[in-house]
Amino acid sequence: MVPIEEIYERYLICSGIITDTRKAEKNQMFFALKGDNFNGNEYALEALNKGCAWVVVDEKKYCKDDRFLLVKDVLQALQSLASYHRNKLDIPVIAITGTNGKTTTKELVDRVLQKKYVTHATKGNLNNHIGVPITLLGMTKNTEIAIVEMGANHIGEIESLCNIALPNYGIITNIGKAHLEGFGSFEGVIKAKTELYKYIESKGNFLFVNNDNQLLMELSGECKKKTYGSISSAHIKGRLVSEFPTLFFEFSDSKNSCPIECKTKIIGAHNFENIMAAIAIGFEFGVVSKDISIAVGMYESENNRSQLIQTEHNKIVLDAYNANPMNMKASIESFAKMDGKNKLVILGDMLELGQYAEEEHRLILEHLKENQLSNVMLVGDHFSAIKEYVECTHFKNASEAANWIQLNPIKDTLVLIKGSRGVGLEVLVAKM
């Protein structure tokens, strides 16, 4: 078996690591991971033929020469190498988790810190037991601060990711009902997310906590922390001045009595707490107020997250990257406040809610009624079971909905498109 120290020596002189031979390039290191329906060891030779310098495998029969690095378990080797590399870099690592807003907060934090530092942040949604190691192994000797997003759908995952990334700083954006199928209950979600708090506290490190969120304040206990929010007692204070057409707010730190104004390109009042988190972290690392304001003001959401899209015929609020009860309610409330004579709400199923699915989908329909949104299209099996609860048009899937829109054009309408990524509602935009 090849020890991690030897693999690390080769890692330092390779051009990067990959886990997919379709992305193979010259001088890379390929990790032959296994899945339910594939065995990466079978692709090791292909990786070498495509230019990789080394391949890490865990089945001896595939080893042909010294370019094959045999380990006991490839996934464990990837994680161990990532942690070994992180230990070699004496830099701050900021871990971000939460039910909603992880990616937006990560991107905002990255933009703010880039005003003063060379940063390295999680790309896309590489936030699991494979993605976090890949993120860490993307750091170089020039990296000054790393921002690592951590996702989870089972208890114990955040703790495991912390033991790999060894963060100095931690932030939980919020805690809501998501992945209940894996966590078992809302209490399970709390237990899982607070694994980050427990890790940070055990190391005597530092948290950033939303002072407006009573649950997070209680859970953070006596941990060392910097607070942010609209409450006057917060270390970093902000005030949402207006949310239409995009968020406009002001902020200041505890030492600055003169608030700084910031006009953003971000929609949705629920994103204000994500912005404030980035501001708090920026102040902690010495980024000046003006640069923070510029960074936040220039940020534009993408990847189907809280995007405001103007098509030829309609204005669309697209938020179809993920959906759970907490962020769906927030999207509905924000949309209800937006100016628009003709409004249409298109909602797709919220996935991975397990036994709570029907109850939570019914509550969403109640929320539509409470916010006086009556022009409704529902997509998916979960909404199908309760579609009679509201007056609506229902479709089994996004493709069926797209075909209907093609035959029944929607014009001069403000449209909210919100649903879990697995429903694929983003295809509807092209039909509007």
N, C-alpha and C positions, 0 to 999 in steps of 0.2 A: 504494500500500500504506500502511496506517495503522501508524505506529510504535508500539512497546509503550508509550512514554511517554504518548502520547495515549489509548491504550486504558486505561492505568492511571488517568488523570484521570477517565475516565467510570466506571471500576470503583469508585473511591472514593465516588462519589455514588449508585451503584446499591445495591439491597437484597441483592444476592447473585448468585452465578453458578450456572447450570444447564447440563446437557448433554442434558436430556430434556424435551421440550415438554409431556409429560404432567404435569410438576411445575411448570409455568410459573406465576409470580405477578407481580404488578405491580412494575415498576421493576427487574426483574432483567436480567442480561446472559446471553444464550444463546450457547454455543459450539457451532457446527455440526460436530461430529466425524463422521468417517466410519468405517464398519465394513465387514466382508466383505459384508454384506447390506443396508446402508443408507447413505444419503448425507445427513448432517445439513443440508446446504445446502437441501435440498428442504423442510425444516421451518422455515426461518428466518422466513418470512412468518407462518406459524402462530404462532410464538413471539411475534412483535410483536402479532398480533391478540389474543393471550391476556394482553397487558399488559407484556411485556418492553420495556425502554427501548432496548436495543441488541442486535444480533446480530453475532457474529463469524463471517465466512464466508471461503472461499478460492476461490470461483468467481464471477467478475465478472458472469456472466449473471444471477445471483440478486440483485444489488444494485439497489435501487429508489430509495433516497434516503439521506440522511446518517445514518440509523439503522443502516445496514449498514456494518460495519467490515471492510474487505477486507484480508486478510493472505495471505502466501504459503502457509502451512499452519496450519490451525486448531489441531491438536494441539501443534505447536511454539509457537504463540502462547500457548496455555493454560499450557504449561510455563514459557515465558519470563516471562509475567506473574506466575506464582506465585513464581519465583525473584526477580524484581524486587521484589515485595511483601515477600518474606522479608528481602531486603537492607535494606529501609526500616525494619524492626523490629529494633532492637538488643536481642534477647532470646536466651536459651539455647534451642536446639532439640536435643532428645534423640531420636536415631534408634534404633529397635529392630528387629532382624531375627533370624532363626533358623529352624530346622526346625520346632520345636514351642514353644508357649507365648508366641508373639509377642503375641497379642491379650490373653491373661490378664495378662501382664506389663505391657502398655500400660495396661490398665484399673486394675491395682493401683498402678502408678506415678502415674497420674492422680489416683486417690483420695487417695493419700498427699500429693502435692504440693498438692492443693486445700486442705489444712489450713493452708496459708500463702500460696498464690499464686492468681492468676487464671490458670487453665490452658486450653489448647486441645489436644485430642487427636483422633487419627484416629477417625472414627465407623465402626462396623461393620468391614468388611474393605476399606475404600478405601485399599489399600496398594500399588497398582501405578502405572504410568506416567500414568494418568489420576487415580486416587484420591489420590495424594500431592499433586499440584497443587491439587486441590479442597480437600484438608485445609489446605494452606498458605493458600489464599485465604479460608478461614474465620476466619483470625486477624484480630483487630481491634487498634486502638491500645491497648486495655485489657489485651490478652494479655501475661502476664509470663513464661510458660514454655510451650513447645509440645512435645508428645510425638507423634512421627511413626512409625507402623508402616510397615515396608518389606518387601514380599514379592517373591519372584522365582521363576521356573522356568527361566531361562536365564542363562548367564554374561553379565556386563556390565550386568544390570539394576540391581543395587544401586549400582554405580558411577554409573550414569545418574541414579538417584534422589537420590544424595548431591549430585550437581552441581546438582540442582534445589533440594533442601531446605537445603543448606549446614549440616549439623549441627555443633554444637560438642561434643556428647557422643554416644557410641555404645555399644551393647550387643548382643552376639550371645547369645541365650538358650542355644542349643545347636546342634550340627550332626549331622544324621542322614540316613538314606537316604529322601529324598523327591524327587518330581519327577525321578526318574532318567531318565525319557524325554527331558526337556529338557536336563538337565545332563550326561547321557551316562554318568556314573559317580559314585561317592562322592567321588572326587578333584575332580570338577567341582563338586560341592556345596560342598566346602571352598573352592575357588577363588572361587566366587560369593559366598559369605557373607563371606569375609574381605576382600572389596572395601570393606566398611565400615571394618574395621580400618585398611586401607591409606589410605583417605581421611582418617580421623581423624588418623593418624600424620603424613600429609603436611602437615596444617594445624597440627600441634603441639597438637592438642586432646586430649580426655580420654576414656578408656574405663572401663566397669564390666565386670569379668570374674569369672566363677564360679571361685573358687579350687579347688573340688572337681573341676572339669573339666580334666583334664590337657591335652587337645587344645587347648582355648581358651587355657589358660595359655601353652602353647608358641607358638601362633599369634599371641598378643598381643605376644610378644617384649619389646622395650624400650619399648613405648608407655607414655605416662603413664597410670596406671590406679589405680582403687580396687577392691580385691578383696572378695568376699563368699563365705560358705560355712560349712561345719561345721569346717573345718581351723583349728587354732589360729593359724596364720600369717595368716589372712585379716584384712583391716582391719575388716570387719563380720562378726561371728560369730553363728551361730544353731545351735540344737539342736532336732531334731524329738523332742518328748516322746512323743506318741502320734498315730496317724493315724485312729483310729476313735472315734466315728462320723465326726468331722471332724478336720482337722489342729489340733493343739495344740502350740505350740513356745515357745521363749524365744530372745531375741536381745540383743545388746549391741554397742556400738562399741568401738574400741580404747581409748577414754578412759573407758569405763564398766565398772567391775568388777562391777556389780550387774545381772544379767540381768533383762529385762522379759518377763513372760509374756504370751502372746496366744492366745486361743481363737478359732478361725475357723469360718466356715460353708463351708469349702472341703474337697473330698474329693480323695484321691489323693496319695500321697507325692511323686509327680513334680512336684506343684505347689509343693513347698517351695522349690525353687530359684527359681521365679518370684516367690514372696513375698520371698525374701532379696534379689533384685535390686531390688525396689521399696523395701525397707528401706534398702539401700545408697544408692540415689539420694535417698531422703528425707533421710538423714543428710548427704549431700553438700550439699544445698540448705537445710540448717538447720532441718528439721522436727524437733520435739522427740519423744523416744521415746514419750511418752504418746499424742500425736496419731497417730504412726505406728501404734501398737498399735490404737487406735480405728478408724482407717481400714481397716486390714487385717482386723480382726475383724468389721467390718460388711459387707465385700464378699461378694456372692453371685454365683456364675457363672450365666450364662444363654446363650441362643442355642445350645442343644444341646451346650454344652461342660461336661464334668464336672459335670453336674447330678444331684442326688439327688432323685428324685421319688417321692412316696408316693401310689400310686393306691388305689382302693377295695380291690383284691385283692393288690397286689404292691408291692415296693420296687424302684425302677429306677435304675440308674446309667446315665444317658444321656450318651454322648460321641460323637455322630454328626456333628460339624461337619467334621472331617477325620480322615484315618487314614494312617499310614505305619508302616513296621516299628518305628521307635523308640517312637512313642507308643502303638502297639497293644500292644507287649510290656509297656510300663509299666502300661497299663490292666489287662491280664491279671494281672500280678503283684499289683497293688493289690487287685483284685477277689478274687483267691484268698485273700488274708489277711482279708477281711471275714467277720464272723460271719453264718452263714446255713445253716439245715438243708437247704433246697432251693435250689440255685443253677442258673441257666440262663445260658449265654453265647450271645449272638446277634452274629455277626460279619459285616460286609459287606465287599466287595472293597476293597482298597487300590488306588487308581487312579494313573495316570501313573508306573508303575514300568518301563514299556518291557520290554526283554529280561530284566529281573530279576524280572518279576512272578511267574512260577511258583515260582522258588526262594524268594522272600521269603514267599509265601503258605504254602509248605510249612513253612518255619521257624516261622511263626506256629502252625501246627497242632502242631508239635513242642513249642512253648512251652506250649500248652494241656495236653499230656500231662505235661510237667515240673511244671506247677502243679496237677496232679491235678484238672483240670476236664473232666468227661466228658459232661455234659449240654449238647450243643452244637447250635446252628442256624447254618447258613452261607447267605449270600445273595450271588449274583452269579456271573458267568462265570468269574472267576479261581479262586474256590473250587470251582466246579463241576469244573474240570479235575483236581482232586486230592482231591475229597471222600471217596474211598474210603480215604484215609490215616487217617481217624479215624471212629469211629462217630458219625454225626450225621444231622440232617435238613437237606436242602438245598433251596433255592428259587432260581429264576432271578432274581427281583427282589423288591423290598419289597412290592409289591402282592400277589404270590402268597403271600408269608409272612404278610401281614396277613389274607388270606382264610383261611389255614390256622388261624391263631390264633383267628379268629372262630368257627370250627367246633370248635376244640379249646382251650377256655378254660384259661388259665394262672392259678393261684391260689396264694397263700401262698408266693411264690417271690421270691428276690433275683435280679434280672436285670441283666446287663451288655449294653448295646446300643452297639456300636462299629463304625464304618465310615466310609468316605469320604462326603463330602457328596453327591456325585453318585449314590450308592446310595439315599439318602432314607430311611434306617431310622427317622427320627423319627416316621413315620406309625404305627409299631407301638405307640407309647405309648398311643394312644387305644384300642387293642384289649386293653389289660391292666388 
